[in-house]
Amino acid sequence: MLAFGAPGLMELIIIGVILLIPVAIVVALVVVLTRSRKASGNNPNLKPCPDCGRFVSLRATTCPQCGCPLQRQQ
Ligand SMILES: [Zn+2]
C-alpha cells in the first residue's frame, strides 16, 4: 500500500494539462470580449490615457492606472 498513487501522478498531470488548454482559451476569449466592450463603449465622460490607454474620467487630473497627469491637449 506504500507504493499506491505513484503511477497516477503522470496521468493526473497529463489530464490536467489537457483540461487547462480549453479553460485557458475560454478565459482568454472572455477577457478579450470584456476589454473590447469597454474599449468600444462610447462614453462621453471617458477619455483614453495618452500613456497607458486606459479610459479615465474627463474630470480626473491624473490617470489612476499609471499616474500620468491628464491635461487638455488638442
Ligand atoms: Zn495612464
N, CA, C, O and the ligand as a Tripos MOL2 file, in Angstrom:
@<TRIPOS>MOLECULE
protein
  297   295    75     0     0
PROTEIN
NO_CHARGES

@<TRIPOS>ATOM
      1 N           0.8290   -1.2100    0.0000 N.3       1 MET1
      2 CA          0.0000    0.0000    0.0000 C.3       1 MET1
      3 C           0.8600    1.2560    0.0000 C.2       1 MET1
      4 O           0.3710    2.3550   -0.2600 O.2       1 MET1
      5 N           2.1580    1.0810    0.2970 N.am      2 LEU2
      6 CA          3.0150    2.2630    0.3510 C.3       2 LEU2
      7 C           3.2450    2.8510   -1.0330 C.2       2 LEU2
      8 O           3.4390    4.0590   -1.1690 O.2       2 LEU2
      9 N           3.2260    1.9980   -2.0740 N.am      3 ALA3
     10 CA          3.5030    2.4490   -3.4260 C.3       3 ALA3
     11 C           2.2380    2.9680   -4.1200 C.2       3 ALA3
     12 O           2.2730    3.3210   -5.2990 O.2       3 ALA3
     13 N           1.1710    3.0110   -3.4150 N.am      4 PHE4
     14 CA         -0.0920    3.4430   -4.0390 C.3       4 PHE4
     15 C          -0.0380    4.9170   -4.4530 C.2       4 PHE4
     16 O           0.4140    5.7710   -3.6910 O.2       4 PHE4
     17 N          -0.5020    5.1950   -5.6610 N.am      5 GLY5
     18 CA         -0.5860    6.5740   -6.1230 C.3       5 GLY5
     19 C           0.5580    6.9980   -7.0000 C.2       5 GLY5
     20 O           0.4310    7.9880   -7.7210 O.2       5 GLY5
     21 N           1.6700    6.2970   -6.9720 N.am      6 ALA6
     22 CA          2.8160    6.7050   -7.7750 C.3       6 ALA6
     23 C           2.5370    6.6760   -9.2690 C.2       6 ALA6
     24 O           2.9100    7.6310   -9.9510 O.2       6 ALA6
     25 N           1.9020    5.6380   -9.8300 N.am      7 PRO7
     26 CA          1.6980    5.6130  -11.2830 C.3       7 PRO7
     27 C           0.6850    6.6580  -11.7420 C.2       7 PRO7
     28 O           0.6670    7.0100  -12.9210 O.2       7 PRO7
     29 N          -0.1340    7.1480  -10.8660 N.am      8 GLY8
     30 CA         -1.1980    8.0660  -11.2910 C.3       8 GLY8
     31 C          -0.7680    9.4960  -11.4050 C.2       8 GLY8
     32 O          -1.5250   10.3060  -11.9400 O.2       8 GLY8
     33 N           0.3920    9.8560  -10.9380 N.am      9 LEU9
     34 CA          0.8150   11.2540  -10.9530 C.3       9 LEU9
     35 C           0.9600   11.7700  -12.3810 C.2       9 LEU9
     36 O           0.4560   12.8440  -12.7080 O.2       9 LEU9
     37 N           1.6380   11.0200  -13.2210 N.am     10 MET10
     38 CA          1.8380   11.4720  -14.5950 C.3      10 MET10
     39 C           0.5070   11.5870  -15.3200 C.2      10 MET10
     40 O           0.2870   12.5230  -16.0890 O.2      10 MET10
     41 N          -0.3800   10.6260  -15.0700 N.am     11 GLU11
     42 CA         -1.6940   10.6800  -15.7150 C.3      11 GLU11
     43 C          -2.4640   11.9160  -15.2570 C.2      11 GLU11
     44 O          -3.1120   12.5800  -16.0650 O.2      11 GLU11
     45 N          -2.3950   12.2170  -13.9920 N.am     12 LEU12
     46 CA         -3.0870   13.3940  -13.4730 C.3      12 LEU12
     47 C          -2.5230   14.6680  -14.0940 C.2      12 LEU12
     48 O          -3.2680   15.5910  -14.4220 O.2      12 LEU12
     49 N          -1.2080   14.7120  -14.2520 N.am     13 ILE13
     50 CA         -0.5840   15.9030  -14.8480 C.3      13 ILE13
     51 C          -1.0250   16.0510  -16.3030 C.2      13 ILE13
     52 O          -1.3550   17.1510  -16.7460 O.2      13 ILE13
     53 N          -1.0300   14.9360  -17.0490 N.am     14 ILE14
     54 CA         -1.4250   14.9900  -18.4630 C.3      14 ILE14
     55 C          -2.8870   15.4170  -18.5800 C.2      14 ILE14
     56 O          -3.2240   16.2800  -19.3900 O.2      14 ILE14
     57 N          -3.7480   14.8100  -17.7710 N.am     15 ILE15
     58 CA         -5.1720   15.1670  -17.8120 C.3      15 ILE15
     59 C          -5.3600   16.6370  -17.4230 C.2      15 ILE15
     60 O          -6.1750   17.3480  -18.0110 O.2      15 ILE15
     61 N          -4.6070   17.0660  -16.4450 N.am     16 GLY16
     62 CA         -4.7090   18.4640  -16.0240 C.3      16 GLY16
     63 C          -4.3120   19.4160  -17.1220 C.2      16 GLY16
     64 O          -4.9730   20.4350  -17.3240 O.2      16 GLY16
     65 N          -3.2460   19.1110  -17.8390 N.am     17 VAL17
     66 CA         -2.8130   19.9720  -18.9470 C.3      17 VAL17
     67 C          -3.8600   19.9860  -20.0410 C.2      17 VAL17
     68 O          -4.1750   21.0370  -20.5970 O.2      17 VAL17
     69 N          -4.4070   18.7990  -20.3530 N.am     18 ILE18
     70 CA         -5.4210   18.7190  -21.4150 C.3      18 ILE18
     71 C          -6.6550   19.5240  -21.0260 C.2      18 ILE18
     72 O          -7.2720   20.1700  -21.8740 O.2      18 ILE18
     73 N          -7.0120   19.4870  -19.7570 N.am     19 LEU19
     74 CA         -8.1920   20.2280  -19.3020 C.3      19 LEU19
     75 C          -7.9050   21.7250  -19.2170 C.2      19 LEU19
     76 O          -8.8160   22.5360  -19.3850 O.2      19 LEU19
     77 N          -6.6770   22.0950  -18.9620 N.am     20 LEU20
     78 CA         -6.3480   23.5090  -18.7900 C.3      20 LEU20
     79 C          -6.3430   24.2480  -20.1210 C.2      20 LEU20
     80 O          -6.6130   25.4480  -20.1640 O.2      20 LEU20
     81 N          -6.0370   23.5420  -21.2090 N.am     21 ILE21
     82 CA         -5.9440   24.2120  -22.5080 C.3      21 ILE21
     83 C          -7.2830   24.8360  -22.9100 C.2      21 ILE21
     84 O          -7.3120   26.0340  -23.1930 O.2      21 ILE21
     85 N          -8.4140   24.0750  -22.9520 N.am     22 PRO22
     86 CA         -9.6920   24.7170  -23.3080 C.3      22 PRO22
     87 C         -10.1260   25.7420  -22.2810 C.2      22 PRO22
     88 O         -10.7480   26.7420  -22.6390 O.2      22 PRO22
     89 N          -9.8150   25.5200  -21.0200 N.am     23 VAL23
     90 CA        -10.1780   26.5000  -19.9920 C.3      23 VAL23
     91 C          -9.4420   27.8090  -20.2390 C.2      23 VAL23
     92 O         -10.0240   28.8870  -20.1150 O.2      23 VAL23
     93 N          -8.1510   27.7130  -20.5920 N.am     24 ALA24
     94 CA         -7.3730   28.9180  -20.8580 C.3      24 ALA24
     95 C          -7.9120   29.6380  -22.0820 C.2      24 ALA24
     96 O          -7.9360   30.8690  -22.1140 O.2      24 ALA24
     97 N          -8.3450   28.8880  -23.0930 N.am     25 ILE25
     98 CA         -8.9030   29.5190  -24.2910 C.3      25 ILE25
     99 C         -10.1780   30.2720  -23.9450 C.2      25 ILE25
    100 O         -10.3750   31.4040  -24.3860 O.2      25 ILE25
    101 N         -11.0490   29.6400  -23.1490 N.am     26 VAL26
    102 CA        -12.3070   30.2950  -22.7660 C.3      26 VAL26
    103 C         -12.0230   31.5490  -21.9500 C.2      26 VAL26
    104 O         -12.6420   32.5910  -22.1680 O.2      26 VAL26
    105 N         -11.0940   31.4480  -21.0160 N.am     27 VAL27
    106 CA        -10.7590   32.6200  -20.1920 C.3      27 VAL27
    107 C         -10.2050   33.7350  -21.0750 C.2      27 VAL27
    108 O         -10.5470   34.9020  -20.8810 O.2      27 VAL27
    109 N          -9.3610   33.3920  -22.0370 N.am     28 ALA28
    110 CA         -8.7970   34.4060  -22.9250 C.3      28 ALA28
    111 C          -9.8950   35.0700  -23.7420 C.2      28 ALA28
    112 O          -9.8700   36.2860  -23.9310 O.2      28 ALA28
    113 N         -10.8570   34.2950  -24.2300 N.am     29 LEU29
    114 CA        -11.9510   34.8640  -25.0100 C.3      29 LEU29
    115 C         -12.7830   35.8150  -24.1590 C.2      29 LEU29
    116 O         -13.1680   36.8920  -24.6160 O.2      29 LEU29
    117 N         -13.0560   35.4170  -22.9290 N.am     30 VAL30
    118 CA        -13.8460   36.2780  -22.0430 C.3      30 VAL30
    119 C         -13.1080   37.5870  -21.7840 C.2      30 VAL30
    120 O         -13.7180   38.6570  -21.7860 O.2      30 VAL30
    121 N         -11.8030   37.5050  -21.5620 N.am     31 VAL31
    122 CA        -11.0190   38.7160  -21.3010 C.3      31 VAL31
    123 C         -11.0350   39.6230  -22.5240 C.2      31 VAL31
    124 O         -11.1940   40.8380  -22.3990 O.2      31 VAL31
    125 N         -10.8690   39.0300  -23.7140 N.am     32 VAL32
    126 CA        -10.8600   39.8330  -24.9450 C.3      32 VAL32
    127 C         -12.2130   40.4960  -25.1480 C.2      32 VAL32
    128 O         -12.2840   41.6780  -25.4820 O.2      32 VAL32
    129 N         -13.2870   39.7400  -24.9470 N.am     33 LEU33
    130 CA        -14.6280   40.3000  -25.1460 C.3      33 LEU33
    131 C         -14.8920   41.4050  -24.1340 C.2      33 LEU33
    132 O         -15.4680   42.4360  -24.4810 O.2      33 LEU33
    133 N         -14.4850   41.2060  -22.9040 N.am     34 THR34
    134 CA        -14.7140   42.2180  -21.8730 C.3      34 THR34
    135 C         -13.9500   43.4900  -22.1970 C.2      34 THR34
    136 O         -14.4790   44.5910  -22.0440 O.2      34 THR34
    137 N         -12.7000   43.3450  -22.6460 N.am     35 ARG35
    138 CA        -11.9050   44.5330  -22.9570 C.3      35 ARG35
    139 C         -12.4570   45.2430  -24.1820 C.2      35 ARG35
    140 O         -12.4790   46.4740  -24.2240 O.2      35 ARG35
    141 N         -12.9080   44.4800  -25.1920 N.am     36 SER36
    142 CA        -13.4140   45.1060  -26.4100 C.3      36 SER36
    143 C         -14.6920   45.8770  -26.1090 C.2      36 SER36
    144 O         -14.9400   46.9270  -26.7010 O.2      36 SER36
    145 N         -15.4960   45.3650  -25.1970 N.am     37 ARG37
    146 CA        -16.7130   46.0890  -24.8140 C.3      37 ARG37
    147 C         -16.3620   47.4140  -24.1520 C.2      37 ARG37
    148 O         -16.9680   48.4440  -24.4470 O.2      37 ARG37
    149 N         -15.3930   47.3810  -23.2690 N.am     38 LYS38
    150 CA        -15.0120   48.6170  -22.5780 C.3      38 LYS38
    151 C         -14.4070   49.6110  -23.5600 C.2      38 LYS38
    152 O         -14.6660   50.8110  -23.4720 O.2      38 LYS38
    153 N         -13.5990   49.1120  -24.4950 N.am     39 ALA39
    154 CA        -12.9170   49.9990  -25.4170 C.3      39 ALA39
    155 C         -13.8950   50.5840  -26.4260 C.2      39 ALA39
    156 O         -13.7660   51.7410  -26.8250 O.2      39 ALA39
    157 N         -14.8900   49.7670  -26.8420 N.am     40 SER40
    158 CA        -15.8120   50.2430  -27.8630 C.3      40 SER40
    159 C         -16.9200   51.0940  -27.2760 C.2      40 SER40
    160 O         -17.6440   51.7650  -28.0120 O.2      40 SER40
    161 N         -17.0640   51.0740  -25.9430 N.am     41 GLY41
    162 CA        -18.1210   51.8700  -25.3370 C.3      41 GLY41
    163 C         -17.8420   53.3530  -25.5030 C.2      41 GLY41
    164 O         -16.8340   53.8650  -25.0150 O.2      41 GLY41
    165 N         -18.7370   54.0310  -26.1910 N.am     42 ASN42
    166 CA        -18.5400   55.4570  -26.4290 C.3      42 ASN42
    167 C         -19.1150   56.2630  -25.2700 C.2      42 ASN42
    168 O         -20.1870   56.8570  -25.3800 O.2      42 ASN42
    169 N         -18.4000   56.2710  -24.1850 N.am     43 ASN43
    170 CA        -18.8200   57.0480  -23.0350 C.3      43 ASN43
    171 C         -18.2280   58.4460  -23.1440 C.2      43 ASN43
    172 O         -17.0060   58.5890  -23.1040 O.2      43 ASN43
    173 N         -19.0560   59.4860  -23.2820 N.am     44 PRO44
    174 CA        -18.5170   60.8370  -23.4530 C.3      44 PRO44
    175 C         -17.7820   61.3510  -22.2310 C.2      44 PRO44
    176 O         -17.0460   62.3330  -22.3190 O.2      44 PRO44
    177 N         -17.9710   60.7050  -21.0980 N.am     45 ASN45
    178 CA        -17.3050   61.1530  -19.8790 C.3      45 ASN45
    179 C         -15.9370   60.5130  -19.6960 C.2      45 ASN45
    180 O         -15.2500   60.7790  -18.7100 O.2      45 ASN45
    181 N         -15.5410   59.6700  -20.6440 N.am     46 LEU46
    182 CA        -14.2570   58.9830  -20.5260 C.3      46 LEU46
    183 C         -13.3630   59.3400  -21.7000 C.2      46 LEU46
    184 O         -13.8240   59.6340  -22.8030 O.2      46 LEU46
    185 N         -12.0770   59.3020  -21.4240 N.am     47 LYS47
    186 CA        -11.0960   59.5200  -22.4870 C.3      47 LYS47
    187 C          -9.9060   58.6080  -22.2410 C.2      47 LYS47
    188 O          -9.6130   58.2730  -21.0940 O.2      47 LYS47
    189 N          -9.2230   58.2050  -23.2890 N.am     48 PRO48
    190 CA         -8.0930   57.2900  -23.1010 C.3      48 PRO48
    191 C          -6.8740   58.0270  -22.5670 C.2      48 PRO48
    192 O          -6.5870   59.1580  -22.9580 O.2      48 PRO48
    193 N          -6.1690   57.3600  -21.6670 N.am     49 CYS49
    194 CA         -4.9250   57.9130  -21.1480 C.3      49 CYS49
    195 C          -3.8660   57.9010  -22.2490 C.2      49 CYS49
    196 O          -3.7210   56.8870  -22.9330 O.2      49 CYS49
    197 N          -3.1270   58.9830  -22.4420 N.am     50 PRO50
    198 CA         -2.1100   59.0140  -23.5030 C.3      50 PRO50
    199 C          -0.9480   58.0680  -23.2420 C.2      50 PRO50
    200 O          -0.2320   57.6890  -24.1680 O.2      50 PRO50
    201 N          -0.7600   57.6880  -21.9960 N.am     51 ASP51
    202 CA          0.3860   56.8260  -21.6900 C.3      51 ASP51
    203 C           0.0200   55.3460  -21.7090 C.2      51 ASP51
    204 O           0.6580   54.5590  -22.4080 O.2      51 ASP51
    205 N          -1.0170   54.9600  -20.9370 N.am     52 CYS52
    206 CA         -1.3320   53.5420  -20.8140 C.3      52 CYS52
    207 C          -2.5720   53.1600  -21.6020 C.2      52 CYS52
    208 O          -2.8320   51.9700  -21.7850 O.2      52 CYS52
    209 N          -3.3660   54.1530  -22.0860 N.am     53 GLY53
    210 CA         -4.5180   53.8510  -22.9170 C.3      53 GLY53
    211 C          -5.7720   53.5120  -22.1520 C.2      53 GLY53
    212 O          -6.8090   53.2510  -22.7620 O.2      53 GLY53
    213 N          -5.7120   53.5070  -20.8280 N.am     54 ARG54
    214 CA         -6.8970   53.1990  -20.0440 C.3      54 ARG54
    215 C          -7.8760   54.3650  -20.0960 C.2      54 ARG54
    216 O          -7.4690   55.5260  -20.0710 O.2      54 ARG54
    217 N          -9.1770   54.0510  -20.1680 N.am     55 PHE55
    218 CA        -10.1840   55.0930  -20.2010 C.3      55 PHE55
    219 C         -10.4010   55.6380  -18.7920 C.2      55 PHE55
    220 O         -10.7250   54.9000  -17.8620 O.2      55 PHE55
    221 N         -10.2150   56.9390  -18.6630 N.am     56 VAL56
    222 CA        -10.3700   57.5760  -17.3610 C.3      56 VAL56
    223 C         -11.3560   58.7290  -17.4990 C.2      56 VAL56
    224 O         -11.6500   59.1840  -18.6050 O.2      56 VAL56
    225 N         -11.8550   59.1890  -16.3710 N.am     57 SER57
    226 CA        -12.8430   60.2570  -16.3790 C.3      57 SER57
    227 C         -12.2380   61.5640  -16.8870 C.2      57 SER57
    228 O         -11.0560   61.8400  -16.6840 O.2      57 SER57
    229 N         -13.0710   62.3570  -17.5470 N.am     58 LEU58
    230 CA        -12.6090   63.6630  -18.0180 C.3      58 LEU58
    231 C         -12.2660   64.5730  -16.8480 C.2      58 LEU58
    232 O         -11.4640   65.4960  -16.9890 O.2      58 LEU58
    233 N         -12.8690   64.3160  -15.6970 N.am     59 ARG59
    234 CA        -12.6160   65.1600  -14.5300 C.3      59 ARG59
    235 C         -11.3300   64.7840  -13.8200 C.2      59 ARG59
    236 O         -10.8200   65.5540  -13.0060 O.2      59 ARG59
    237 N         -10.7970   63.5990  -14.1230 N.am     60 ALA60
    238 CA         -9.5890   63.1380  -13.4410 C.3      60 ALA60
    239 C          -8.4050   64.0050  -13.8420 C.2      60 ALA60
    240 O          -8.2250   64.3200  -15.0190 O.2      60 ALA60
    241 N          -7.6080   64.3840  -12.8650 N.am     61 THR61
    242 CA         -6.4170   65.1760  -13.1490 C.3      61 THR61
    243 C          -5.2080   64.2960  -13.4130 C.2      61 THR61
    244 O          -4.2660   64.7090  -14.0890 O.2      61 THR61
    245 N          -5.2360   63.0860  -12.8800 N.am     62 THR62
    246 CA         -4.1600   62.1340  -13.1330 C.3      62 THR62
    247 C          -4.7680   60.7740  -13.4240 C.2      62 THR62
    248 O          -5.8600   60.4570  -12.9520 O.2      62 THR62
    249 N          -4.0580   59.9770  -14.1990 N.am     63 CYS63
    250 CA         -4.5310   58.6410  -14.5340 C.3      63 CYS63
    251 C          -4.4150   57.7360  -13.3080 C.2      63 CYS63
    252 O          -3.3380   57.6460  -12.7190 O.2      63 CYS63
    253 N          -5.5050   57.0600  -12.9080 N.am     64 PRO64
    254 CA         -5.4180   56.1580  -11.7530 C.3      64 PRO64
    255 C          -4.5950   54.9140  -12.0320 C.2      64 PRO64
    256 O          -4.1820   54.2120  -11.1080 O.2      64 PRO64
    257 N          -4.3580   54.6430  -13.3090 N.am     65 GLN65
    258 CA         -3.6070   53.4320  -13.6630 C.3      65 GLN65
    259 C          -2.1080   53.6700  -13.5920 C.2      65 GLN65
    260 O          -1.3820   52.9090  -12.9530 O.2      65 GLN65
    261 N          -1.6410   54.7440  -14.2590 N.am     66 CYS66
    262 CA         -0.1950   54.9550  -14.3570 C.3      66 CYS66
    263 C           0.2360   56.2690  -13.7130 C.2      66 CYS66
    264 O           1.4340   56.5210  -13.5840 O.2      66 CYS66
    265 N          -0.7170   57.1130  -13.3060 N.am     67 GLY67
    266 CA         -0.3550   58.3520  -12.6550 C.3      67 GLY67
    267 C           0.0180   59.4650  -13.6180 C.2      67 GLY67
    268 O           0.5380   60.4980  -13.1970 O.2      67 GLY67
    269 N          -0.2400   59.2710  -14.8990 N.am     68 CYS68
    270 CA          0.0870   60.2900  -15.8870 C.3      68 CYS68
    271 C          -0.7920   61.5250  -15.6710 C.2      68 CYS68
    272 O          -2.0100   61.3930  -15.5460 O.2      68 CYS68
    273 N          -0.1980   62.7200  -15.6240 N.am     69 PRO69
    274 CA         -1.0100   63.9340  -15.4940 C.3      69 PRO69
    275 C          -1.8270   64.1650  -16.7530 C.2      69 PRO69
    276 O          -1.2870   64.1940  -17.8590 O.2      69 PRO69
    277 N          -3.1380   64.3290  -16.5780 N.am     70 LEU70
    278 CA         -4.0400   64.4850  -17.7170 C.3      70 LEU70
    279 C          -4.3510   65.9620  -17.9100 C.2      70 LEU70
    280 O          -4.8870   66.6230  -17.0210 O.2      70 LEU70
    281 N          -4.0050   66.4600  -19.0810 N.am     71 GLN71
    282 CA         -4.2730   67.8540  -19.4220 C.3      71 GLN71
    283 C          -4.9850   67.8980  -20.7530 C.2      71 GLN71
    284 O          -4.8820   66.9780  -21.5650 O.2      71 GLN71
    285 N          -5.6950   68.9620  -20.9600 N.am     72 ARG72
    286 CA         -6.4020   69.1230  -22.2230 C.3      72 ARG72
    287 C          -5.4000   69.4300  -23.3310 C.2      72 ARG72
    288 O          -4.7720   70.4890  -23.3570 O.2      72 ARG72
    289 N          -5.2730   68.4910  -24.2220 N.am     73 GLN73
    290 CA         -4.3450   68.6730  -25.3300 C.3      73 GLN73
    291 C          -5.0650   68.3990  -26.6360 C.2      73 GLN73
    292 O          -5.6810   67.3460  -26.8050 O.2      73 GLN73
    293 N          -4.9890   69.3270  -27.5410 N.am     74 GLN74
    294 CA         -5.5750   69.1520  -28.8700 C.3      74 GLN74
    295 C          -4.5210   68.9150  -29.8890 C.2      74 GLN74
    296 O          -4.8290   68.7450  -31.0690 O.2      74 GLN74
    297 ZN         -2.4890   56.0230  -17.7630 Zn       75 ZN75
@<TRIPOS>BOND
     1     1     2 1
     2     2     3 1
     3     3     4 2
     4     3     5 am
     5     5     6 1
     6     6     7 1
     7     7     8 2
     8     7     9 am
     9     9    10 1
    10    10    11 1
    11    11    12 2
    12    11    13 am
    13    13    14 1
    14    14    15 1
    15    15    16 2
    16    15    17 am
    17    17    18 1
    18    18    19 1
    19    19    20 2
    20    19    21 am
    21    21    22 1
    22    22    23 1
    23    23    24 2
    24    23    25 am
    25    25    26 1
    26    26    27 1
    27    27    28 2
    28    27    29 am
    29    29    30 1
    30    30    31 1
    31    31    32 2
    32    31    33 am
    33    33    34 1
    34    34    35 1
    35    35    36 2
    36    35    37 am
    37    37    38 1
    38    38    39 1
    39    39    40 2
    40    39    41 am
    41    41    42 1
    42    42    43 1
    43    43    44 2
    44    43    45 am
    45    45    46 1
    46    46    47 1
    47    47    48 2
    48    47    49 am
    49    49    50 1
    50    50    51 1
    51    51    52 2
    52    51    53 am
    53    53    54 1
    54    54    55 1
    55    55    56 2
    56    55    57 am
    57    57    58 1
    58    58    59 1
    59    59    60 2
    60    59    61 am
    61    61    62 1
    62    62    63 1
    63    63    64 2
    64    63    65 am
    65    65    66 1
    66    66    67 1
    67    67    68 2
    68    67    69 am
    69    69    70 1
    70    70    71 1
    71    71    72 2
    72    71    73 am
    73    73    74 1
    74    74    75 1
    75    75    76 2
    76    75    77 am
    77    77    78 1
    78    78    79 1
    79    79    80 2
    80    79    81 am
    81    81    82 1
    82    82    83 1
    83    83    84 2
    84    83    85 am
    85    85    86 1
    86    86    87 1
    87    87    88 2
    88    87    89 am
    89    89    90 1
    90    90    91 1
    91    91    92 2
    92    91    93 am
    93    93    94 1
    94    94    95 1
    95    95    96 2
    96    95    97 am
    97    97    98 1
    98    98    99 1
    99    99   100 2
   100    99   101 am
   101   101   102 1
   102   102   103 1
   103   103   104 2
   104   103   105 am
   105   105   106 1
   106   106   107 1
   107   107   108 2
   108   107   109 am
   109   109   110 1
   110   110   111 1
   111   111   112 2
   112   111   113 am
   113   113   114 1
   114   114   115 1
   115   115   116 2
   116   115   117 am
   117   117   118 1
   118   118   119 1
   119   119   120 2
   120   119   121 am
   121   121   122 1
   122   122   123 1
   123   123   124 2
   124   123   125 am
   125   125   126 1
   126   126   127 1
   127   127   128 2
   128   127   129 am
   129   129   130 1
   130   130   131 1
   131   131   132 2
   132   131   133 am
   133   133   134 1
   134   134   135 1
   135   135   136 2
   136   135   137 am
   137   137   138 1
   138   138   139 1
   139   139   140 2
   140   139   141 am
   141   141   142 1
   142   142   143 1
   143   143   144 2
   144   143   145 am
   145   145   146 1
   146   146   147 1
   147   147   148 2
   148   147   149 am
   149   149   150 1
   150   150   151 1
   151   151   152 2
   152   151   153 am
   153   153   154 1
   154   154   155 1
   155   155   156 2
   156   155   157 am
   157   157   158 1
   158   158   159 1
   159   159   160 2
   160   159   161 am
   161   161   162 1
   162   162   163 1
   163   163   164 2
   164   163   165 am
   165   165   166 1
   166   166   167 1
   167   167   168 2
   168   167   169 am
   169   169   170 1
   170   170   171 1
   171   171   172 2
   172   171   173 am
   173   173   174 1
   174   174   175 1
   175   175   176 2
   176   175   177 am
   177   177   178 1
   178   178   179 1
   179   179   180 2
   180   179   181 am
   181   181   182 1
   182   182   183 1
   183   183   184 2
   184   183   185 am
   185   185   186 1
   186   186   187 1
   187   187   188 2
   188   187   189 am
   189   189   190 1
   190   190   191 1
   191   191   192 2
   192   191   193 am
   193   193   194 1
   194   194   195 1
   195   195   196 2
   196   195   197 am
   197   197   198 1
   198   198   199 1
   199   199   200 2
   200   199   201 am
   201   201   202 1
   202   202   203 1
   203   203   204 2
   204   203   205 am
   205   205   206 1
   206   206   207 1
   207   207   208 2
   208   207   209 am
   209   209   210 1
   210   210   211 1
   211   211   212 2
   212   211   213 am
   213   213   214 1
   214   214   215 1
   215   215   216 2
   216   215   217 am
   217   217   218 1
   218   218   219 1
   219   219   220 2
   220   219   221 am
   221   221   222 1
   222   222   223 1
   223   223   224 2
   224   223   225 am
   225   225   226 1
   226   226   227 1
   227   227   228 2
   228   227   229 am
   229   229   230 1
   230   230   231 1
   231   231   232 2
   232   231   233 am
   233   233   234 1
   234   234   235 1
   235   235   236 2
   236   235   237 am
   237   237   238 1
   238   238   239 1
   239   239   240 2
   240   239   241 am
   241   241   242 1
   242   242   243 1
   243   243   244 2
   244   243   245 am
   245   245   246 1
   246   246   247 1
   247   247   248 2
   248   247   249 am
   249   249   250 1
   250   250   251 1
   251   251   252 2
   252   251   253 am
   253   253   254 1
   254   254   255 1
   255   255   256 2
   256   255   257 am
   257   257   258 1
   258   258   259 1
   259   259   260 2
   260   259   261 am
   261   261   262 1
   262   262   263 1
   263   263   264 2
   264   263   265 am
   265   265   266 1
   266   266   267 1
   267   267   268 2
   268   267   269 am
   269   269   270 1
   270   270   271 1
   271   271   272 2
   272   271   273 am
   273   273   274 1
   274   274   275 1
   275   275   276 2
   276   275   277 am
   277   277   278 1
   278   278   279 1
   279   279   280 2
   280   279   281 am
   281   281   282 1
   282   282   283 1
   283   283   284 2
   284   283   285 am
   285   285   286 1
   286   286   287 1
   287   287   288 2
   288   287   289 am
   289   289   290 1
   290   290   291 1
   291   291   292 2
   292   291   293 am
   293   293   294 1
   294   294   295 1
   295   295   296 2
@<TRIPOS>SUBSTRUCTURE
     1 MET1         2 RESIDUE 1 A MET
     2 LEU2         6 RESIDUE 1 A LEU
     3 ALA3        10 RESIDUE 1 A ALA
     4 PHE4        14 RESIDUE 1 A PHE
     5 GLY5        18 RESIDUE 1 A GLY
     6 ALA6        22 RESIDUE 1 A ALA
     7 PRO7        26 RESIDUE 1 A PRO
     8 GLY8        30 RESIDUE 1 A GLY
     9 LEU9        34 RESIDUE 1 A LEU
    10 MET10       38 RESIDUE 1 A MET
    11 GLU11       42 RESIDUE 1 A GLU
    12 LEU12       46 RESIDUE 1 A LEU
    13 ILE13       50 RESIDUE 1 A ILE
    14 ILE14       54 RESIDUE 1 A ILE
    15 ILE15       58 RESIDUE 1 A ILE
    16 GLY16       62 RESIDUE 1 A GLY
    17 VAL17       66 RESIDUE 1 A VAL
    18 ILE18       70 RESIDUE 1 A ILE
    19 LEU19       74 RESIDUE 1 A LEU
    20 LEU20       78 RESIDUE 1 A LEU
    21 ILE21       82 RESIDUE 1 A ILE
    22 PRO22       86 RESIDUE 1 A PRO
    23 VAL23       90 RESIDUE 1 A VAL
    24 ALA24       94 RESIDUE 1 A ALA
    25 ILE25       98 RESIDUE 1 A ILE
    26 VAL26      102 RESIDUE 1 A VAL
    27 VAL27      106 RESIDUE 1 A VAL
    28 ALA28      110 RESIDUE 1 A ALA
    29 LEU29      114 RESIDUE 1 A LEU
    30 VAL30      118 RESIDUE 1 A VAL
    31 VAL31      122 RESIDUE 1 A VAL
    32 VAL32      126 RESIDUE 1 A VAL
    33 LEU33      130 RESIDUE 1 A LEU
    34 THR34      134 RESIDUE 1 A THR
    35 ARG35      138 RESIDUE 1 A ARG
    36 SER36      142 RESIDUE 1 A SER
    37 ARG37      146 RESIDUE 1 A ARG
    38 LYS38      150 RESIDUE 1 A LYS
    39 ALA39      154 RESIDUE 1 A ALA
    40 SER40      158 RESIDUE 1 A SER
    41 GLY41      162 RESIDUE 1 A GLY
    42 ASN42      166 RESIDUE 1 A ASN
    43 ASN43      170 RESIDUE 1 A ASN
    44 PRO44      174 RESIDUE 1 A PRO
    45 ASN45      178 RESIDUE 1 A ASN
    46 LEU46      182 RESIDUE 1 A LEU
    47 LYS47      186 RESIDUE 1 A LYS
    48 PRO48      190 RESIDUE 1 A PRO
    49 CYS49      194 RESIDUE 1 A CYS
    50 PRO50      198 RESIDUE 1 A PRO
    51 ASP51      202 RESIDUE 1 A ASP
    52 CYS52      206 RESIDUE 1 A CYS
    53 GLY53      210 RESIDUE 1 A GLY
    54 ARG54      214 RESIDUE 1 A ARG
    55 PHE55      218 RESIDUE 1 A PHE
    56 VAL56      222 RESIDUE 1 A VAL
    57 SER57      226 RESIDUE 1 A SER
    58 LEU58      230 RESIDUE 1 A LEU
    59 ARG59      234 RESIDUE 1 A ARG
    60 ALA60      238 RESIDUE 1 A ALA
    61 THR61      242 RESIDUE 1 A THR
    62 THR62      246 RESIDUE 1 A THR
    63 CYS63      250 RESIDUE 1 A CYS
    64 PRO64      254 RESIDUE 1 A PRO
    65 GLN65      258 RESIDUE 1 A GLN
    66 CYS66      262 RESIDUE 1 A CYS
    67 GLY67      266 RESIDUE 1 A GLY
    68 CYS68      270 RESIDUE 1 A CYS
    69 PRO69      274 RESIDUE 1 A PRO
    70 LEU70      278 RESIDUE 1 A LEU
    71 GLN71      282 RESIDUE 1 A GLN
    72 ARG72      286 RESIDUE 1 A ARG
    73 GLN73      290 RESIDUE 1 A GLN
    74 GLN74      294 RESIDUE 1 A GLN
    75 ZN75       297 GROUP 0 **** ****
